[in-house]
Amino acid sequence: MRVIQWAGDSINTTNKYKTYPQTGIAQAFDRYTKEDVVIYNHSINGRSTKSFIDQNRLAVIYDELSSGEFLFIQFGHNDEKKADPLRYTDPRGEYRDNLAKFVNVARDRGAHPLFITPLERRQFLEDGTLKTPSDHEPYVTAMKETAEELEVPLVDLFGKSREFLIKKGPEETKQYFMNLAPGEVDWCPEGKLDNSHLRYEGAMLFGRMVAEGLLDIGGIYADLLADPGELRALSEIEDNG
């Protein structure tokens, strides 16, 4: 058995029936892995690197990690929230320091760390273009720089998801996010507009992008995947479509 411990926020968290159809990427990612791969999803709504660490959630991962396991690390959405001192981190300072703490935990336990840049939000302007620059960009840059400095493999989900959103446009991409019509679900009868969190279809789509990133990294990371050849072929078809 091989184990992935996954640390992140609500983009990855495991949802129950009360919030269906919302689905986290980490929640659905086992559709892409081999049968002997188990995912322990520590992701939780609203957390930044700072609040995740302050609430001792990284300490829990430290206690659970074993040699040879994987630690997937994806934060950024809530680190950006300047109005909340319990969550905000400076992308050039505390954010990078916190990412290093996750890496240190992994390596101290003999595990393999992986950075995943934050999923881009579906923030289209009235003219149909995607918001530029993205709010995520300082954190994406910081994560990439930290990955290079610490020699940590990285999947650029931000870049992949942003490219997809621009290519497909506002209407076609709406179906992947938690935009609910009035009466569509019992727990939210008034409906909602949510261009950050994902439906199951979105978790599968962007989870596939993470899987593609593992293929590009290769080695033990690519070996986690169930059907690398089929995944690569599907990606090439869609890229040429």
Summary of the structure (lengths in Angstrom):
residues: 241
radius of gyration: 17.3
end to end distance: 37.0
largest distance: 50.6
contacts: 777
relative contact order: 0.15
helix: 45%
strand: 13%
